Amino acid sequence: MRKEGIRGKLLQIVLLPIVFFGISIMFLGVILIYNYGKNSIREEVEATAYILKGCLDLSVQGDYQYKNGVLKKGSKNITDPTLLYQIKENSQIDTTIFWEDTRIITTVKNAYGVSAVGTNADKKVVDCVLQNGKNYFSEELGIHGVRYIGYYTPLTNEDGDIVGMVFAGKTSSQVFKQIQWMLILFVFSYHRIFAVTFDENFSR
């Protein structure tokens, strides 16, 4: 009985630091995976914005023009939103082409399915991208009543004049679902490994 009591106390002394260490490692892993997930989303939407911009720039030579609801590059009408919807179908990333600060072609819709065409970009975005010619990324965008994580980049003519913007983004709900699945897989895998290790060392 005394030996069993001593053994139990020794197990407690050894076990508590191991459990604490295991929980600490798990929380650290969760934080790292969460940050990795957010960084991956940023890279994804940034790359998509540049790909769309590149497709527009390389489609035909000439300057962008917008008049009477028609966007042209040179003499070619590029108002067709097919490319944007193909991007949406393949990647679940929404994209938008702005003329100045106004959405003229977009896959963004609100919760009721109403298109965001004709709505305006936030002042912070306008100041950064249109006024200063810089790229803009945010994890907290409110677009047409929907929360987004997205990236904006200037749309320029051949002389460097900024005439609009290109946007690519994912809804916050989509992003958190992706990260949530990563976290669930990590926690489940870690729990299994910890449980097996614990059984092998303390069930004897």
Solvent accessible surface area in square Angstrom, and as a share of the most:
residue,aa,sasa,rsa
1,M,205,0.92
2,R,202,0.74
3,K,168,0.71
4,E,115,0.51
5,G,38,0.37
6,I,88,0.45
7,R,112,0.41
8,G,28,0.27
9,K,137,0.58
10,L,100,0.50
11,L,55,0.27
12,Q,114,0.51
13,I,116,0.59
14,V,72,0.42
15,L,46,0.23
16,L,125,0.62
17,P,80,0.50
18,I,67,0.34
19,V,50,0.29
20,F,148,0.61
21,F,132,0.55
22,G,4,0.04
23,I,84,0.43
24,S,46,0.30
25,I,64,0.33
26,M,47,0.21
27,F,119,0.49
28,L,95,0.47
29,G,12,0.11
30,V,39,0.22
31,I,98,0.50
32,L,107,0.53
33,I,34,0.17
34,Y,74,0.28
35,N,63,0.32
36,Y,137,0.52
37,G,2,0.02
38,K,45,0.19
39,N,90,0.46
40,S,39,0.25
41,I,4,0.02
42,R,102,0.37
43,E,118,0.53
44,E,60,0.27
45,V,0,0.00
46,E,51,0.23
47,A,51,0.39
48,T,16,0.09
49,A,0,0.00
50,Y,91,0.35
51,I,107,0.54
52,L,0,0.00
53,K,38,0.16
54,G,24,0.23
55,C,56,0.33
56,L,12,0.06
57,D,50,0.26
58,L,148,0.74
59,S,54,0.35
60,V,43,0.25
61,Q,139,0.62
62,G,21,0.20
63,D,60,0.31
64,Y,7,0.03
65,Q,92,0.41
66,Y,72,0.28
67,K,151,0.64
68,N,138,0.71
69,G,44,0.42
70,V,49,0.28
71,L,0,0.00
72,K,80,0.34
73,K,10,0.04
74,G,18,0.18
75,S,107,0.69
76,K,103,0.44
77,N,83,0.43
78,I,20,0.10
79,T,37,0.21
80,D,93,0.48
81,P,54,0.34
82,T,69,0.40
83,L,62,0.31
84,L,3,0.01
85,Y,91,0.34
86,Q,90,0.40
87,I,25,0.13
88,K,56,0.24
89,E,136,0.61
90,N,129,0.66
91,S,37,0.24
92,Q,88,0.39
93,I,1,0.01
94,D,3,0.01
95,T,0,0.00
96,T,0,0.00
97,I,2,0.01
98,F,1,0.00
99,W,48,0.17
100,E,100,0.45
101,D,47,0.24
102,T,38,0.22
103,R,9,0.03
104,I,21,0.11
105,I,7,0.04
106,T,7,0.04
107,T,6,0.03
108,V,0,0.00
109,K,90,0.38
110,N,35,0.18
111,A,94,0.73
112,Y,191,0.73
113,G,45,0.43
114,V,84,0.48
115,S,46,0.30
116,A,0,0.00
117,V,81,0.47
118,G,48,0.46
119,T,43,0.25
120,N,86,0.44
121,A,11,0.08
122,D,80,0.42
123,K,148,0.63
124,K,142,0.60
125,V,2,0.01
126,V,24,0.14
127,D,53,0.28
128,C,28,0.17
129,V,0,0.00
130,L,31,0.15
131,Q,126,0.56
132,N,97,0.50
133,G,35,0.33
134,K,126,0.53
135,N,64,0.33
136,Y,45,0.17
137,F,44,0.18
138,S,19,0.12
139,E,74,0.33
140,E,136,0.61
141,L,12,0.06
142,G,54,0.52
143,I,4,0.02
144,H,55,0.25
145,G,81,0.78
146,V,30,0.17
147,R,129,0.47
148,Y,3,0.01
149,I,5,0.03
150,G,0,0.00
151,Y,6,0.02
152,Y,3,0.01
153,T,1,0.01
154,P,11,0.07
155,L,0,0.00
156,T,45,0.26
157,N,24,0.12
158,E,123,0.55
159,D,106,0.55
160,G,48,0.46
161,D,85,0.44
162,I,60,0.30
163,V,18,0.11
164,G,0,0.00
165,M,0,0.00
166,V,0,0.00
167,F,2,0.01
168,A,0,0.00
169,G,0,0.00
170,K,11,0.05
171,T,20,0.12
172,S,16,0.10
173,S,69,0.44
174,Q,45,0.20
175,V,0,0.00
176,F,98,0.41
177,K,129,0.55
178,Q,73,0.33
179,I,4,0.02
180,Q,101,0.45
181,W,158,0.55
182,M,66,0.30
183,L,37,0.19
184,I,84,0.42
185,L,113,0.56
186,F,49,0.20
187,V,55,0.31
188,F,126,0.52
189,S,56,0.36
190,Y,43,0.16
191,H,113,0.51
192,R,140,0.51
193,I,115,0.58
194,F,60,0.25
195,A,35,0.27
196,V,76,0.44
197,T,67,0.39
198,F,70,0.29
199,D,77,0.40
200,E,102,0.46
201,N,81,0.41
202,F,41,0.17
203,S,83,0.54
204,R,209,0.76
